[in-house]
Structures are given as C-alpha cells and as structure tokens.
C-alpha cells in the first residue's frame, strides 16, 4: 500500500508540470516504476518492454481515462486558465490512474500472476473500480494542499 501511495503522490506532482506532454511522459514513467517496484516486492521478473506493453494495454483500454489524461495535458496550452485547469485535472486523473494500476498489479501478483500472463482485458473492470477509488483519494489529497 505504501509503495502505491508514494507513486500516487508522485503522479499527482507530475500532473502539475506546466509543460504539455512532458507531464504525460513523467506519469507513464512513474507508473512503470511502480510496476517494477511491485515486481520486486512480489519477486516477479520485470521486463521494461513487457511492463510497458501491459500497462499501456490496461490504461489505454480504459479509453476515457487515457483520453482525459491526454486532454488535460494539452489543455495546458491555453493561456492562464488552461495551465491551472489542466494541472489540477491531470494531477487528479494521474493519481487515480496510478492508484488503479498499482492495485490491479497487486491483485494479479497476489493471485500468483506475472507480467507474461497478465490479461488486460480481464483486469479492465477491476481497473475501472480502482480508478474510482483512486479519484476519491486524489481529490482528498489535492484538497488538503
């Protein structure tokens, strides 16, 4: 739980990066580092290529989440209001998405799974449920700042 929580905070911070697309790249890196850390905890072999493929398939399959992350990043191009709105939105979306990624992989690894037998299609509904939980957590964290 602590491993996930630290990356959620990092993801929320990445959402505050004022440069469009750079924030999105940072978020992806944080999620990959999270999966790598969870692999170490569960003694599951990690491959950067396979990890990237399964995380992309999981997050990309939740198209509204993926699209809202990209749009929040691009909204930062709008002078004044866009930077603030995009940063707040991507901060919450990024935190929620990272939380969901972490929880899904913990569930998969605790069931004895590894990166090679991870099935994004089967895990998508879990991802969406965890995403909703992550939104609540990220919103609470952002309101305390």
N, CA, C and O of each residue as an XYZ file, in Angstrom:
580
protein
N       0.836     -1.201      0.000
C       0.000      0.000      0.000
C       0.874      1.256      0.000
O       0.584      2.225     -0.701
N       1.944      1.226      0.793
C       2.840      2.374      0.864
C       3.538      2.622     -0.483
O       3.731      3.768     -0.888
N       3.910      1.545     -1.159
C       4.551      1.657     -2.468
C       3.618      2.352     -3.451
O       4.044      3.232     -4.199
N       2.364      1.965     -3.451
C       1.382      2.573     -4.350
C       1.163      4.038     -3.970
O       1.155      4.916     -4.832
N       0.988      4.286     -2.692
C       0.678      5.638     -2.214
C       1.775      6.639     -2.611
O       1.483      7.758     -3.033
N       3.039      6.218     -2.469
C       4.155      7.105     -2.838
C       4.098      7.460     -4.323
O       4.358      8.602     -4.702
N       3.760      6.481     -5.162
C       3.695      6.747     -6.600
C       2.472      7.578     -6.964
O       2.510      8.345     -7.926
N       1.387      7.434     -6.206
C       0.206      8.280     -6.437
C       0.583      9.738     -6.201
O       0.231     10.609     -6.998
N       1.297     10.007     -5.112
C       1.732     11.382     -4.829
C       2.655     11.890     -5.935
O       2.540     13.035     -6.373
N       3.570     11.028     -6.381
C       4.486     11.422     -7.460
C       3.705     11.718     -8.741
O       3.997     12.688     -9.440
N       2.712     10.881     -9.044
C       1.894     11.075    -10.247
C       1.108     12.384    -10.161
O       0.968     13.106    -11.149
N       0.608     12.670     -8.986
C      -0.120     13.922     -8.806
C       0.821     15.109     -9.010
O       0.431     16.125     -9.586
N       2.044     14.978     -8.542
C       3.042     16.023     -8.760
C       3.382     16.178    -10.231
O       3.563     17.294    -10.717
N       3.468     15.059    -10.940
C       3.766     15.104    -12.377
C       2.659     15.846    -13.125
O       2.921     16.528    -14.115
N       1.445     15.711    -12.656
C       0.330     16.412    -13.288
C       0.459     17.922    -13.192
O      -0.159     18.654    -13.966
N       1.260     18.387    -12.246
C       1.444     19.827    -12.057
C       2.553     20.422    -12.933
O       2.750     21.636    -12.967
N       3.275     19.539    -13.641
C       4.312     20.029    -14.548
C       3.634     20.894    -15.613
O       2.711     20.432    -16.284
N       4.078     22.130    -15.773
C       3.365     23.045    -16.675
C       3.567     22.773    -18.168
O       2.928     23.423    -18.995
N       4.420     21.849    -18.522
C       4.690     21.593    -19.934
C       3.825     20.451    -20.464
O       3.931     19.321    -19.988
N       2.976     20.737    -21.438
C       2.147     19.686    -22.023
C       3.016     18.560    -22.586
O       4.106     18.808    -23.101
N       2.548     17.380    -22.488
C       3.166     16.141    -22.948
C       4.293     15.701    -22.009
O       4.416     14.509    -21.731
N       5.117     16.627    -21.513
C       6.173     16.263    -20.560
C       5.540     15.660    -19.308
O       6.045     14.681    -18.758
N       4.436     16.250    -18.866
C       3.725     15.732    -17.699
C       3.219     14.306    -17.962
O       3.291     13.439    -17.092
N       2.715     14.089    -19.157
C       2.182     12.780    -19.539
C       3.298     11.737    -19.594
O       3.104     10.597    -19.172
N       4.459     12.122    -20.109
C       5.614     11.218    -20.169
C       6.088     10.888    -18.752
O       6.426      9.741    -18.457
N       6.112     11.895    -17.883
C       6.513     11.667    -16.486
C       5.546     10.704    -15.801
O       5.975      9.822    -15.057
N       4.277     10.863    -16.039
C       3.257      9.992    -15.461
C       3.466      8.541    -15.898
O       3.376      7.623    -15.083
N       3.741      8.344    -17.163
C       3.997      6.998    -17.678
C       5.219      6.391    -17.000
O       5.208      5.216    -16.634
N       6.262      7.178    -16.834
C       7.471      6.702    -16.164
C       7.216      6.304    -14.718
O       7.752      5.304    -14.240
N       6.406      7.079    -14.029
C       6.062      6.768    -12.633
C       5.288      5.463    -12.564
O       5.534      4.648    -11.674
N       4.360      5.251    -13.482
C       3.590      4.008    -13.479
C       4.470      2.808    -13.789
O       4.280      1.735    -13.216
N       5.429      2.977    -14.688
C       6.361      1.884    -14.988
C       7.237      1.573    -13.776
O       7.504      0.409    -13.476
N       7.675      2.609    -13.093
C       8.493      2.412    -11.900
C       7.679      1.728    -10.809
O       8.216      0.915    -10.057
N       6.398      2.044    -10.713
C       5.514      1.390     -9.748
C       5.423     -0.105    -10.030
O       5.568     -0.917     -9.116
N       5.185     -0.472    -11.277
C       5.087     -1.888    -11.643
C       6.419     -2.589    -11.366
O       6.430     -3.716    -10.870
N       7.528     -1.941    -11.677
C       8.843     -2.509    -11.396
C       9.012     -2.745     -9.889
O       9.489     -3.804     -9.483
N       8.631     -1.783     -9.070
C       8.733     -1.923     -7.611
C       7.853     -3.053     -7.093
O       8.266     -3.821     -6.224
N       6.642     -3.151     -7.629
C       5.746     -4.235     -7.207
C       6.301     -5.591     -7.631
O       6.168     -6.572     -6.899
N       6.921     -5.653     -8.808
C       7.557     -6.898     -9.247
C       8.639     -7.315     -8.256
O       8.754     -8.495     -7.923
N       9.423     -6.367     -7.787
C      10.467     -6.678     -6.808
C       9.862     -7.191     -5.507
O      10.348     -8.170     -4.941
N       8.812     -6.541     -5.031
C       8.161     -6.943     -3.782
C       7.618     -8.368     -3.895
O       7.759     -9.168     -2.970
N       7.000     -8.676     -5.026
C       6.377     -9.994     -5.220
C       7.313    -11.002     -5.889
O       6.906    -12.111     -6.234
N       8.582    -10.594     -6.067
C       9.590    -11.470     -6.665
C       9.148    -11.997     -8.037
O       9.270    -13.181     -8.349
N       8.633    -11.068     -8.829
C       8.186    -11.357    -10.186
C       9.208    -10.731    -11.136
O       9.533     -9.552    -10.993
N       9.719    -11.495    -12.099
C      10.674    -10.914    -13.048
C      10.051     -9.726    -13.796
O       8.902     -9.779    -14.234
N      10.839     -8.663    -13.927
C      10.368     -7.460    -14.604
C      11.093     -7.289    -15.933
O      12.312     -7.443    -16.018
N      10.332     -6.972    -16.952
C      10.875     -6.628    -18.256
C      10.266     -5.286    -18.637
O       9.045     -5.130    -18.649
N      11.116     -4.332    -18.943
C      10.632     -2.993    -19.293
C       9.678     -3.045    -20.486
O       8.637     -2.390    -20.480
N      10.032     -3.818    -21.499
C       9.194     -3.898    -22.700
C       7.837     -4.527    -22.411
O       6.804     -4.014    -22.841
N       7.843     -5.635    -21.682
C       6.577     -6.313    -21.360
C       5.763     -5.454    -20.395
O       4.548     -5.328    -20.541
N       6.439     -4.866    -19.412
C       5.750     -3.997    -18.457
C       5.066     -2.840    -19.156
O       3.911     -2.524    -18.871
N       5.786     -2.208    -20.076
C       5.216     -1.083    -20.812
C       4.019     -1.526    -21.646
O       3.010     -0.825    -21.720
N       4.138     -2.684    -22.266
C       3.044     -3.194    -23.107
C       1.793     -3.478    -22.284
O       0.690     -3.118    -22.695
N       1.950     -4.122    -21.119
C       0.760     -4.469    -20.338
C       0.150     -3.246    -19.667
O      -1.073     -3.151    -19.561
N       0.978     -2.310    -19.212
C       0.430     -1.086    -18.607
C      -0.282     -0.260    -19.670
O      -1.363      0.270    -19.415
N       0.299     -0.144    -20.842
C      -0.330      0.598    -21.935
C      -1.656     -0.053    -22.337
O      -2.644      0.640    -22.579
N      -1.672     -1.367    -22.405
C      -2.907     -2.070    -22.766
C      -3.974     -1.886    -21.691
O      -5.153     -1.719    -22.002
N      -3.560     -1.917    -20.434
C      -4.518     -1.758    -19.335
C      -5.075     -0.339    -19.305
O      -6.292     -0.151    -19.295
N      -4.199      0.656    -19.292
C      -4.622      2.049    -19.197
C      -5.250      2.517    -20.511
O      -6.265      3.214    -20.504
N      -4.649      2.136    -21.630
C      -5.170      2.533    -22.932
C      -6.530      1.928    -23.220
O      -7.329      2.506    -23.957
N      -6.795      0.772    -22.644
C      -8.094      0.125    -22.828
C      -9.195      0.839    -22.078
O     -10.363      0.761    -22.456
N      -8.824      1.541    -21.009
C      -9.785      2.378    -20.300
C      -9.781      3.728    -20.989
O      -9.388      4.729    -20.391
N     -10.214      3.766    -22.240
C     -10.075      4.917    -23.120
C     -10.485      6.246    -22.485
O      -9.767      7.230    -22.663
N     -11.595      6.328    -21.756
C     -11.918      7.629    -21.161
C     -10.816      8.127    -20.225
O     -10.527      9.324    -20.195
N     -10.202      7.228    -19.468
C      -9.117      7.614    -18.560
C      -7.930      8.103    -19.374
O      -7.374      9.165    -19.094
N      -7.546      7.337    -20.373
C      -6.385      7.675    -21.198
C      -6.622      8.990    -21.938
O      -5.736      9.843    -21.998
N      -7.794      9.147    -22.489
C      -8.130     10.352    -23.231
C      -8.172     11.565    -22.314
O      -7.681     12.634    -22.677
N      -8.754     11.409    -21.126
C      -8.830     12.560    -20.223
C      -7.444     12.974    -19.757
O      -7.209     14.161    -19.533
N      -6.519     12.031    -19.604
C      -5.143     12.372    -19.229
C      -4.484     13.190    -20.332
O      -3.864     14.219    -20.064
N      -4.620     12.733    -21.559
C      -4.005     13.437    -22.692
C      -4.637     14.811    -22.884
O      -3.929     15.788    -23.126
N      -5.951     14.896    -22.779
C      -6.625     16.178    -22.946
C      -6.239     17.162    -21.850
O      -6.028     18.346    -22.115
N      -6.148     16.668    -20.612
C      -5.749     17.538    -19.503
C      -4.352     18.086    -19.749
O      -4.071     19.245    -19.442
N      -3.486     17.261    -20.299
C      -2.131     17.711    -20.618
C      -2.163     18.785    -21.701
O      -1.478     19.801    -21.590
N      -2.947     18.566    -22.735
C      -2.994     19.513    -23.846
C      -3.715     20.819    -23.496
O      -3.426     21.863    -24.080
N      -4.653     20.760    -22.542
C      -5.383     21.963    -22.126
C      -4.415     22.997    -21.554
O      -4.708     24.192    -21.548
N      -3.275     22.537    -21.080
C      -2.285     23.456    -20.503
C      -1.773     24.470    -21.530
O      -1.170     25.473    -21.148
N      -1.999     24.230    -22.808
C      -1.583     25.171    -23.852
C      -2.426     26.444    -23.868
O      -1.996     27.454    -24.423
N      -3.604     26.417    -23.276
C      -4.481     27.591    -23.252
C      -3.924     28.568    -22.215
O      -3.770     28.206    -21.049
N      -3.626     29.785    -22.622
C      -3.038     30.748    -21.687
C      -3.882     30.948    -20.425
O      -5.112     30.933    -20.470
N      -3.210     31.129    -19.334
C      -3.749     31.407    -18.000
C      -4.628     30.285    -17.443
O      -4.144     29.463    -16.664
N      -5.866     30.235    -17.811
C      -6.797     29.275    -17.226
C      -6.452     27.837    -17.595
O      -6.668     26.926    -16.796
N      -5.923     27.626    -18.783
C      -5.606     26.276    -19.231
C      -4.549     25.611    -18.385
O      -4.654     24.425    -18.074
N      -3.528     26.362    -18.007
C      -2.447     25.803    -17.198
C      -2.974     25.314    -15.863
O      -2.668     24.197    -15.445
N      -3.755     26.133    -15.196
C      -4.294     25.771    -13.886
C      -5.287     24.621    -13.993
O      -5.192     23.643    -13.252
N      -6.227     24.735    -14.904
C      -7.241     23.693    -15.078
C      -6.611     22.368    -15.477
O      -6.940     21.324    -14.915
N      -5.709     22.410    -16.445
C      -5.034     21.188    -16.898
C      -4.217     20.549    -15.798
O      -4.217     19.327    -15.652
N      -3.517     21.369    -15.018
C      -2.676     20.844    -13.947
C      -3.519     20.155    -12.872
O      -3.188     19.054    -12.432
N      -4.580     20.789    -12.460
C      -5.437     20.200    -11.421
C      -6.078     18.914    -11.934
O      -6.101     17.902    -11.233
N      -6.595     18.958    -13.148
C      -7.247     17.786    -13.721
C      -6.271     16.638    -13.903
O      -6.560     15.514    -13.492
N      -5.120     16.899    -14.509
C      -4.156     15.827    -14.740
C      -3.585     15.314    -13.429
O      -3.254     14.134    -13.323
N      -3.465     16.170    -12.438
C      -2.984     15.741    -11.142
C      -3.927     14.682    -10.552
O      -3.474     13.643    -10.072
N      -5.209     14.946    -10.589
C      -6.195     14.002    -10.038
C      -6.309     12.756    -10.915
O      -6.304     11.637    -10.402
N      -6.411     12.939    -12.224
C      -6.519     11.804    -13.142
C      -5.265     10.926    -13.056
O      -5.360      9.699    -13.011
N      -4.101     11.560    -13.034
C      -2.843     10.809    -12.943
C      -2.717     10.042    -11.647
O      -2.278      8.891    -11.639
N      -3.101     10.676    -10.546
C      -3.067      9.991     -9.250
C      -4.028      8.813     -9.214
O      -3.677      7.733     -8.740
N      -5.237      9.023     -9.713
C      -6.244      7.956     -9.720
C      -5.825      6.798    -10.612
O      -5.984      5.633    -10.248
N      -5.293      7.124    -11.776
C      -4.862      6.100    -12.722
C      -3.694      5.290    -12.141
O      -3.662      4.067    -12.269
N      -2.752      5.962    -11.513
C      -1.608      5.293    -10.914
C      -2.054      4.392     -9.771
O      -1.546      3.280     -9.623
N      -2.992      4.858     -8.966
C      -3.552      4.043     -7.890
C      -4.168      2.774     -8.469
O      -3.924      1.676     -7.970
N      -4.959      2.927     -9.515
C      -5.628      1.782    -10.139
C      -4.618      0.795    -10.721
O      -4.776     -0.416    -10.561
N      -3.589      1.297    -11.390
C      -2.547      0.423    -11.943
C      -1.911     -0.381    -10.813
O      -1.761     -1.598    -10.921
N      -1.542      0.291     -9.745
C      -0.913     -0.396     -8.615
C      -1.807     -1.464     -8.009
O      -1.359     -2.585     -7.771
N      -3.043     -1.135     -7.764
C      -3.974     -2.082     -7.129
C      -4.228     -3.294     -8.029
O      -4.311     -4.421     -7.542
N      -4.351     -3.066     -9.330
C      -4.581     -4.178    -10.265
C      -3.386     -5.123    -10.270
O      -3.562     -6.342    -10.251
N      -2.178     -4.578    -10.296
C      -0.998     -5.437    -10.318
C      -0.799     -6.156     -8.988
O      -0.362     -7.307     -8.977
N      -1.107     -5.513     -7.878
C      -1.042     -6.208     -6.585
C      -2.010     -7.389     -6.594
O      -1.652     -8.494     -6.189
N      -3.222     -7.153     -7.052
C      -4.223     -8.221     -7.118
C      -3.722     -9.367     -7.995
O      -3.851    -10.536     -7.632
N      -3.154     -9.029     -9.140
C      -2.665    -10.038    -10.076
C      -1.489    -10.817     -9.478
O      -1.455    -12.045     -9.566
N      -0.538    -10.124     -8.879
C       0.634    -10.784     -8.307
C       0.255    -11.636     -7.092
O       0.820    -12.711     -6.892
N      -0.691    -11.165     -6.287
C      -1.123    -11.951     -5.123
C      -1.840    -13.231     -5.541
O      -1.886    -14.195     -4.778
N      -2.392    -13.241     -6.738
C      -3.043    -14.445     -7.263
C      -2.033    -15.370     -7.941
O      -2.405    -16.391     -8.521
N      -0.740    -15.001     -7.862
C       0.298    -15.849     -8.438
C       0.659    -15.490     -9.872
O       1.405    -16.223    -10.521
N       0.150    -14.391    -10.368
C       0.411    -13.994    -11.745
C       1.765    -13.342    -11.930
O       2.467    -13.039    -10.965
N       2.119    -13.132    -13.188
C       3.350    -12.423    -13.539
C       3.054    -11.541    -14.746
O       1.911    -11.470    -15.198
N       4.060    -10.879    -15.262
C       3.828     -9.981    -16.406
C       3.443    -10.738    -17.673
O       2.681    -10.234    -18.499
N       3.971    -11.941    -17.819
C       3.694    -12.697    -19.038
C       2.255    -13.193    -19.128
O       1.713    -13.327    -20.225
N       1.628    -13.467    -17.974
C       0.251    -13.967    -18.036
C      -0.779    -12.903    -17.608
O      -1.927    -13.229    -17.305
N      -0.363    -11.653    -17.589
C      -1.282    -10.563    -17.262
C      -2.227    -10.348    -18.440
O      -1.783    -10.184    -19.577
N      -3.516    -10.349    -18.167
C      -4.521    -10.182    -19.209
C      -5.269     -8.872    -18.987
O      -6.178     -8.812    -18.159
N      -4.896     -7.820    -19.719
C      -5.529     -6.511    -19.515
C      -7.050     -6.534    -19.686
O      -7.768     -5.820    -18.986
N      -7.528     -7.344    -20.606
C      -8.978     -7.414    -20.834
C      -9.713     -7.905    -19.585
O     -10.750     -7.360    -19.206
N      -9.163     -8.933    -18.960
C      -9.798     -9.488    -17.757
C      -9.689     -8.536    -16.570
O     -10.539     -8.558    -15.679
N      -8.657     -7.706    -16.551
C      -8.414     -6.819    -15.414
C      -9.060     -5.443    -15.578
O      -9.046     -4.643    -14.642
N      -9.615     -5.161    -16.732
C     -10.146     -3.824    -17.013
C     -11.243     -3.392    -16.045
O     -11.249     -2.239    -15.611
N     -12.162     -4.273    -15.698
C     -13.235     -3.870    -14.778
C     -12.681     -3.576    -13.389
O     -13.161     -2.672    -12.705
N     -11.668     -4.342    -12.971
C     -11.017     -4.059    -11.688
C     -10.337     -2.690    -11.754
O     -10.410     -1.896    -10.816
N      -9.676     -2.434    -12.885
C      -9.004     -1.152    -13.077
C      -9.993      0.003    -12.937
O      -9.711      0.989    -12.256
N     -11.141     -0.121    -13.579
C     -12.137      0.953    -13.529
C     -12.665      1.173    -12.114
O     -12.886      2.311    -11.700
N     -12.867      0.080    -11.371
C     -13.316      0.222     -9.986
C     -12.244      0.859     -9.105
O     -12.538      1.734     -8.291
N     -11.006      0.415     -9.276
C      -9.911      1.009     -8.508
C      -9.693      2.466     -8.903
O      -9.319      3.288     -8.066
N      -9.925      2.789    -10.169
C      -9.782      4.165    -10.625
C     -10.746      5.076     -9.859
O     -10.370      6.172     -9.444
N     -11.971      4.628     -9.677
C     -12.954      5.419     -8.926
C     -12.479      5.644     -7.491
O     -12.610      6.743     -6.954
N     -11.928      4.600     -6.876
C     -11.370      4.741     -5.522
C     -10.207      5.726     -5.541
O     -10.079      6.570     -4.655
N      -9.364      5.607     -6.558
C      -8.209      6.488     -6.691
C      -8.598      7.944     -6.877
O      -7.912      8.840     -6.385
N      -9.699      8.186     -7.586
C     -10.183      9.560     -7.758
C     -10.535     10.180     -6.414
O     -10.222     11.342     -6.151
N     -11.184      9.400     -5.575
C     -11.551      9.904     -4.238
C     -10.301     10.242     -3.443
O     -10.226     11.295     -2.810
N      -9.325      9.352     -3.477
C      -8.084      9.570     -2.739
C      -7.356     10.803     -3.274
O      -6.934     11.662     -2.499
N      -7.211     10.889     -4.590
C      -6.501     12.020     -5.205
C      -7.215     13.346     -4.941
O      -6.569     14.366     -4.701
N      -8.524     13.329     -4.985
C      -9.288     14.542     -4.717
C      -9.090     14.988     -3.266
O      -8.924     16.177     -2.994
N      -9.109     14.033     -2.344
C      -8.872     14.353     -0.928
C      -7.479     14.943     -0.733
O      -7.311     15.940     -0.030
N      -6.484     14.321     -1.361
C      -5.108     14.809     -1.231
C      -4.985     16.207     -1.806
O      -4.367     17.072     -1.186
N      -5.557     16.448     -2.976
C      -5.424     17.754     -3.623
C      -6.165     18.843     -2.844
O      -5.761     20.005     -2.881
N      -7.228     18.490     -2.147
C      -7.968     19.498     -1.386
C      -7.247     19.869     -0.096
O      -7.542     20.903      0.503
N      -6.299     19.031      0.338
C      -5.534     19.328      1.559
C      -4.365     20.253      1.282
O      -3.783     20.815      2.210
N      -4.014     20.418     -0.001
C      -2.846     21.255     -0.361
C      -3.162     22.717     -0.264
O      -2.299     23.554     -0.530
